[in-house]
Amino acid sequence: MQVLLIGLFLSCLGVKIDGIIATVDDEVILVSDIREEIAPLLADLKSKGLSQPEIQREIENATREALDRYIERLLLYRKAISLGLQVDEKEIDLKVEKIKKRYGSTEEFNKLLSESGETFSEFRERVKQQLIALSFASQKRKEFEKEITISEADMLKYYNEHPEEFSHPDRSLVRRIFLSASKQPEERELVRKRINEIFESLQKGADFKELAGTVSEGPEAEQNGLIGWVSKGDLVQELEEFIDKASPGEISRPIETEWGFHILKIEDKQNAGVIPYEQAKLIIEPKLKEKYVNERYQKWINELKKDARIRVFL
């Protein structure tokens, strides 16, 4: 473990080093493969000013999580290919373009790709494998979802046993576009310019959801920027100051925080209250279904892992 962590630590400092971190049957997983998985974290660690022990702890946790995801995706991809599943080439190209747009320009994307040591064809192949694995995973989840029926009794029982989930303070339904920015003045100014360009597009009538899904770098980008319901204390002060005063439908000007720049949209607002059972059912049924699907899916993934010879050198 120590040798591999040193390799990833040196990667953080820009030193190229590689080694085998795991094997799945006759396929090897390299340090460089996992470095690609945690590249955003490594880039972030450079600007945090952490000590070496702190960086190593961050890398160790991220490495274990990334390796688990990588092994799962590899198993999904192999199973999908064995069943003859593929994805449309146009879908791959669209995903590649979407990723490129998040870097602001083709030049910036190519620069970061070059620094990672990965060619464009290798990057595209990685995207293709991810899409096939994700498509297969989605297919299996849909199959498991068809197995379960949630009864009225199940939902009522959940409602009565979890009253805290259905009472809420004043809250707002928020959507966000977020661009991360380092503390380096020159880099930060480039991001400031880009977020202002996005804001101008919104003022001219661009669709907030579409832009959020395309350019936002926040984890909610996959939901077209939807953060969800937030209450006082959920977000940082700079964002809450806008949310407190804003009305449904209102869009903020770019808001700067230490992490970067945000544009918020208020989708809805609600006063404190309790969600009645008839409304809560709309939340409870998919929640219980998701719980079952997650459990069934994880059991299936564990079966795939048992059928493979997996060795992890951590």
C-alpha positions as CSV (number, residue, x, y, z in Angstrom):
1,M,0.0,0.0,0.0
2,Q,2.7,2.4,1.0
3,V,4.6,2.0,-2.4
4,L,1.4,2.6,-4.3
5,L,0.4,5.6,-2.3
6,I,3.9,7.1,-2.9
7,G,3.2,6.6,-6.6
8,L,-0.1,8.5,-6.4
9,F,1.5,11.1,-4.2
10,L,4.2,11.7,-6.7
11,S,1.5,11.9,-9.4
12,C,0.0,14.7,-7.4
13,L,3.4,16.5,-7.7
14,G,3.5,15.8,-11.5
15,V,6.0,12.9,-11.4
16,K,5.1,10.0,-13.7
17,I,5.3,6.6,-12.0
18,D,3.3,3.4,-12.4
19,G,2.7,0.0,-11.0
20,I,0.0,-2.7,-10.6
21,I,-2.6,-1.9,-8.0
22,A,-5.0,-4.8,-8.7
23,T,-5.8,-7.7,-11.1
24,V,-9.1,-9.0,-12.3
25,D,-8.6,-12.4,-13.7
26,D,-5.9,-11.8,-16.4
27,E,-6.4,-8.0,-16.6
28,V,-4.2,-5.6,-14.6
29,I,-5.3,-2.3,-13.1
30,L,-2.4,0.2,-12.9
31,V,-1.8,3.1,-10.7
32,S,-2.2,5.3,-13.8
33,D,-5.7,3.9,-14.3
34,I,-6.7,5.0,-10.8
35,R,-4.8,8.3,-11.2
36,E,-7.3,9.1,-14.0
37,E,-10.2,8.3,-11.7
38,I,-9.0,10.6,-9.0
39,A,-7.4,13.3,-11.2
40,P,-9.8,16.0,-10.0
41,L,-8.9,15.3,-6.4
42,L,-5.1,15.3,-7.2
43,A,-5.5,18.7,-8.9
44,D,-7.4,20.0,-5.9
45,L,-4.8,18.8,-3.4
46,K,-2.1,20.8,-5.1
47,S,-3.8,24.1,-4.2
48,K,-4.9,23.2,-0.6
49,G,-1.5,23.5,1.0
50,L,-1.9,20.2,3.0
51,S,0.9,18.4,4.7
52,Q,2.3,15.2,3.3
53,P,0.4,13.0,5.8
54,E,-2.8,14.8,5.1
55,I,-2.4,14.3,1.4
56,Q,-1.6,10.6,1.8
57,R,-4.8,10.1,3.9
58,E,-6.9,11.9,1.3
59,I,-5.3,9.8,-1.5
60,E,-5.7,6.6,0.4
61,N,-9.4,7.1,0.9
62,A,-10.0,8.3,-2.6
63,T,-7.9,5.4,-4.0
64,R,-9.9,2.7,-2.3
65,E,-13.2,4.2,-3.4
66,A,-11.9,4.7,-7.0
67,L,-10.5,1.2,-7.2
68,D,-13.8,-0.3,-6.1
69,R,-15.6,1.8,-8.8
70,Y,-13.1,0.8,-11.4
71,I,-13.3,-2.9,-10.6
72,E,-17.1,-2.8,-10.7
73,R,-17.1,-0.9,-14.0
74,L,-14.7,-3.4,-15.5
75,L,-16.9,-6.3,-14.5
76,L,-20.0,-4.6,-15.9
77,Y,-18.2,-3.8,-19.1
78,R,-16.9,-7.4,-19.6
79,K,-20.4,-8.8,-18.9
80,A,-22.0,-6.3,-21.2
81,I,-19.6,-7.2,-24.0
82,S,-20.2,-10.9,-23.5
83,L,-23.9,-10.3,-24.1
84,G,-23.2,-8.3,-27.2
85,L,-24.2,-4.9,-25.8
86,Q,-22.9,-1.7,-27.3
87,V,-23.6,2.0,-27.4
88,D,-24.1,4.3,-30.4
89,E,-20.9,6.0,-31.6
90,K,-22.9,9.3,-31.6
91,E,-23.6,8.9,-27.9
92,I,-19.9,8.5,-27.3
93,D,-19.1,11.6,-29.3
94,L,-21.8,13.6,-27.4
95,K,-20.4,12.5,-24.0
96,V,-16.9,13.4,-25.1
97,E,-18.0,16.9,-26.2
98,K,-19.9,17.4,-23.0
99,I,-16.8,16.6,-21.0
100,K,-14.6,18.9,-23.1
101,K,-17.0,21.8,-22.6
102,R,-16.6,21.6,-18.9
103,Y,-12.9,22.6,-19.4
104,G,-13.9,25.8,-21.1
105,S,-12.0,25.4,-24.3
106,T,-10.6,22.6,-26.6
107,E,-7.1,24.0,-25.9
108,E,-7.4,23.7,-22.1
109,F,-8.9,20.2,-22.5
110,N,-6.0,19.1,-24.7
111,K,-3.5,20.6,-22.3
112,L,-4.9,18.7,-19.3
113,L,-5.2,15.5,-21.4
114,S,-1.5,15.8,-22.4
115,E,-0.5,16.4,-18.8
116,S,-2.3,13.2,-17.8
117,G,-0.3,11.2,-20.3
118,E,-3.4,9.9,-22.0
119,T,-4.0,10.2,-25.8
120,F,-7.4,11.3,-27.1
121,S,-8.1,7.9,-28.5
122,E,-7.4,6.3,-25.1
123,F,-9.7,8.9,-23.5
124,R,-12.5,8.2,-26.0
125,E,-12.1,4.4,-25.4
126,R,-12.4,5.0,-21.7
127,V,-15.5,7.0,-22.2
128,K,-16.9,4.3,-24.4
129,Q,-16.3,1.6,-21.8
130,Q,-17.8,3.8,-19.1
131,L,-21.0,4.3,-21.2
132,I,-21.4,0.6,-21.9
133,A,-20.9,-0.2,-18.2
134,L,-23.3,2.5,-17.1
135,S,-25.9,1.5,-19.7
136,F,-25.7,-2.2,-18.6
137,A,-26.0,-1.2,-14.9
138,S,-29.0,0.9,-15.7
139,Q,-30.6,-2.0,-17.6
140,K,-30.1,-4.4,-14.6
141,R,-31.5,-1.8,-12.2
142,K,-34.7,-1.6,-14.4
143,E,-34.9,-5.4,-14.3
144,F,-34.7,-5.4,-10.5
145,E,-37.3,-2.6,-10.3
146,K,-39.8,-4.7,-12.1
147,E,-39.5,-7.4,-9.4
148,I,-40.9,-5.2,-6.6
149,T,-44.3,-3.9,-5.9
150,I,-44.7,-1.4,-3.0
151,S,-48.0,-1.9,-1.1
152,E,-50.1,0.8,0.6
153,A,-49.3,-0.8,3.9
154,D,-45.6,-0.6,3.2
155,M,-45.9,3.1,2.5
156,L,-48.1,3.9,5.4
157,K,-45.8,2.0,7.8
158,Y,-42.8,4.0,6.5
159,Y,-44.7,7.3,6.9
160,N,-45.6,6.6,10.5
161,E,-42.1,5.3,11.4
162,H,-40.2,8.3,9.9
163,P,-42.1,11.5,10.9
164,E,-38.9,13.5,10.8
165,E,-38.6,13.0,7.1
166,F,-42.0,14.6,6.4
167,S,-41.8,17.7,8.5
168,H,-39.6,20.6,7.2
169,P,-38.6,24.2,8.0
170,D,-38.9,27.0,5.5
171,R,-37.1,25.7,2.4
172,S,-36.2,26.5,-1.2
173,L,-35.9,24.2,-4.3
174,V,-32.5,25.3,-5.8
175,R,-30.8,24.7,-9.1
176,R,-27.1,25.6,-9.6
177,I,-24.4,26.2,-12.2
178,F,-21.0,25.9,-10.6
179,L,-17.5,26.5,-11.9
180,S,-14.6,25.6,-9.6
181,A,-11.7,28.1,-9.4
182,S,-8.3,27.8,-7.8
183,K,-6.9,30.6,-5.5
184,Q,-4.4,31.5,-8.2
185,P,-5.4,35.1,-9.3
186,E,-4.8,34.5,-13.1
187,E,-6.7,31.2,-13.2
188,R,-9.5,32.6,-11.0
189,E,-10.0,35.6,-13.4
190,L,-10.4,33.2,-16.4
191,V,-13.1,31.4,-14.5
192,R,-14.7,34.7,-13.6
193,K,-14.8,35.7,-17.2
194,R,-16.4,32.3,-18.2
195,I,-19.1,32.4,-15.5
196,N,-20.0,36.0,-16.6
197,E,-20.4,34.7,-20.2
198,I,-22.7,32.0,-18.9
199,F,-24.7,34.5,-17.0
200,E,-25.0,36.7,-20.2
201,S,-26.3,33.6,-22.0
202,L,-29.0,33.1,-19.4
203,Q,-30.0,36.8,-19.6
204,K,-30.5,36.3,-23.4
205,G,-32.8,33.4,-22.8
206,A,-30.6,30.3,-22.6
207,D,-32.2,27.4,-20.7
208,F,-30.9,27.1,-17.2
209,K,-31.4,23.3,-16.9
210,E,-29.6,22.7,-20.2
211,L,-26.7,24.9,-19.4
212,A,-26.4,23.4,-15.9
213,G,-26.3,19.9,-17.3
214,T,-23.6,20.9,-19.9
215,V,-21.2,23.3,-18.2
216,S,-21.7,23.0,-14.4
217,E,-18.9,21.2,-12.5
218,G,-20.9,20.5,-9.4
219,P,-22.1,17.0,-8.5
220,E,-25.6,18.0,-9.3
221,A,-24.8,18.5,-13.0
222,E,-26.1,15.0,-13.8
223,Q,-29.5,16.3,-12.6
224,N,-29.3,19.4,-14.7
225,G,-28.1,21.4,-11.8
226,L,-30.8,20.4,-9.3
227,I,-29.4,20.6,-5.8
228,G,-32.9,19.9,-4.3
229,W,-34.7,21.4,-1.3
230,V,-32.4,23.4,1.0
231,S,-33.0,25.1,4.3
232,K,-31.1,27.7,6.4
233,G,-27.7,26.3,7.3
234,D,-27.4,23.8,4.4
235,L,-25.3,26.1,2.1
236,V,-22.6,28.7,2.7
237,Q,-23.5,32.2,3.7
238,E,-22.9,33.8,0.3
239,L,-25.4,31.5,-1.4
240,E,-28.0,31.7,1.4
241,E,-28.0,35.5,1.3
242,F,-29.4,35.3,-2.3
243,I,-31.8,32.4,-1.5
244,D,-33.3,34.2,1.5
245,K,-34.4,37.2,-0.6
246,A,-35.1,35.6,-3.9
247,S,-38.5,34.6,-5.3
248,P,-39.4,31.5,-7.3
249,G,-38.0,31.7,-10.8
250,E,-35.3,34.2,-9.9
251,I,-31.8,33.7,-11.1
252,S,-28.8,35.1,-9.3
253,R,-25.8,37.0,-10.7
254,P,-22.6,35.0,-10.4
255,I,-21.8,34.5,-6.7
256,E,-18.1,34.0,-5.7
257,T,-17.1,31.7,-2.8
258,E,-13.7,30.3,-1.9
259,W,-14.4,27.2,-4.1
260,G,-15.4,29.0,-7.2
261,F,-18.4,30.7,-8.9
262,H,-22.1,29.9,-8.6
263,I,-25.3,30.9,-10.4
264,L,-28.4,29.9,-8.6
265,K,-32.0,29.6,-9.7
266,I,-34.9,29.3,-7.2
267,E,-37.4,26.8,-8.6
268,D,-39.9,26.9,-5.7
269,K,-40.3,28.0,-2.0
270,Q,-42.2,26.4,0.8
271,N,-43.0,27.6,4.4
272,A,-42.4,25.2,7.3
273,G,-44.9,22.4,7.6
274,V,-45.7,18.7,7.5
275,I,-46.2,16.8,4.2
276,P,-49.5,15.0,4.3
277,Y,-49.5,11.3,3.7
278,E,-51.2,11.5,0.2
279,Q,-48.3,13.8,-0.9
280,A,-45.7,11.8,1.0
281,K,-46.6,8.6,-0.9
282,L,-45.1,10.2,-4.0
283,I,-41.8,10.3,-2.2
284,I,-42.1,7.1,-0.3
285,E,-42.8,4.7,-3.1
286,P,-39.7,5.5,-5.2
287,K,-37.6,5.6,-2.1
288,L,-38.6,2.1,-1.0
289,K,-38.2,0.9,-4.6
290,E,-34.7,2.4,-4.8
291,K,-33.8,0.8,-1.5
292,Y,-34.8,-2.6,-2.8
293,V,-33.1,-2.1,-6.2
294,N,-29.9,-0.9,-4.5
295,E,-29.8,-4.0,-2.3
296,R,-30.6,-6.4,-5.2
297,Y,-28.1,-4.7,-7.5
298,Q,-25.3,-4.8,-4.8
299,K,-26.0,-8.5,-4.3
300,W,-25.7,-9.1,-8.1
301,I,-22.5,-7.1,-8.2
302,N,-21.1,-9.2,-5.3
303,E,-21.9,-12.3,-7.3
304,L,-20.0,-11.0,-10.3
305,K,-17.0,-10.3,-8.0
306,K,-17.2,-13.8,-6.6
307,D,-17.0,-15.3,-10.1
308,A,-13.9,-13.3,-10.9
309,R,-10.4,-13.7,-9.5
310,I,-9.8,-10.3,-7.9
311,R,-6.5,-9.5,-6.2
312,V,-6.0,-6.0,-4.7
313,F,-2.5,-4.9,-3.6
314,L,-3.5,-2.4,-1.0
